[in-house]
Amino acid sequence: MNTATRFIHQSHASRIVFGRGRRHEAAQELRALGVRAPLCVSSPGSAAAVAGVAASLADGALAPAATSDRARMHVPEHLVDEHVRTVAESGADSLVAVGGGSAIGLAKAVALRTGLPIVCLPTTYSGSEMTDVWGITKGGEKRTGRDARVLARVVVYDSELTDSLPRSVSGLSGLNAVAHAVEAVYAPDTSPLVAVTAGEAIAVMTRALRGLDGGWNDRDRDEALYAAWLCGICLDSTTMGLHHRLCHLLGGRFDAPHAATHALVLPFVLRHQEPWLPAAHRELMARSADGGDLCTELLRLARAFGAPSGLGQLGVGLDDLAPIARRLAQGSPPGISPNDEESLLTLLRALHEGSLAPPIDSVGGRRVVHR
């Protein structure tokens, strides 16, 4: 990236504790924050992990005020209300989120209401732990925003917490993380630091995902979690655009599975943006794919890990496409490509069919816009 480019870069400070087995240090991190009675939250799939962390806290002379494994995708507002009441009834003075985006998202929503500090122990590659972005769903609409109160004070990355992740969950979650880095590359408020971070994140995560079929060892899981951390930094440093807005609409309206939706949407939205990418960004994408076509590789990986083949598998009908395009156009998500209804409807039709256009340079007559 041209370092003379005009830019503004905003950083947020979370303490990062990285390494296998370091979840056992959560107690001392909480004590350093001056808190002793956390509400520990997870989703049902991470119930065993949160129970292990709660036991570790007890060994560290801390007593969890309460434990909940009821987190759900897209953070339904009624669950937020219930957990805010749990905070008041239990006397919790902090929040410990053990899990992926669902658990971390619930902790964020509770922190938004209560102001309690959050310590995150991610068990997937969602990246949510690194951002001040919150989201709450009510009546089929997912509202999102940014607030310093939801930024994790400490993030403990322990890849042992990912050892039991099924192959498909690991792969789709990893592609969810890649989406954060890809969109950050062409975000209107990107910076040279973000571009370098995104390039490293995409390359490391896609390399790790390509090796997943051969069976991951401890180092592979460490690399994937390292890449997820970098992807989270990218997500936190830039404005979310068309990709994330579309995924949020699909999640709120159709209750679409979060990681699988990101994995499906990613190659199609990137192809949609591709003709307007500056040359330096196209080169970065190619390097991340070992010189190949990143969109094609991302679609191959998505299908290998069981992502939906098209929007129809998410319950989206052909009659739904025009209203979705209209809603996206009204929101005017930031990006570099046209976001008029006609262009967006073309994108949605390709997504519904699951048919990815060839790379721009291989299609005769397609105009490539250079900057």
Secondary structure, DSSP 8 states (H G I E B T S, - for coil): --TTS---------EEEESTTGGGGHHHHHHHHT---EEEE--GGGHHHHHHHHHHHHHTT---SEEE----TT-BHHHHHHHHHHHHHHT--EEEEEESHHHHHHHHHHHHHH---EEEEESSS--GGG--EEEEEETTEEEEEE-GGGS-SEEEE-GGGGTT--HHHHHHHHHHHHHHHHHHHT-TT--HHHHHHHHHHHHHHHHHHHTGGG---HHHHHHHHHHHHHHHHHHHHS---HHHHHHHHHHHHH---HHHHHHHHHHHHHHHHGGG--HHHHHHHHHHTTTS-HHHHHHHHHHHTT--SSGGGGT--HHHHHHHHHHHHHH----SS--SHHHHHHHHHHHHHT-----GGGSTT------
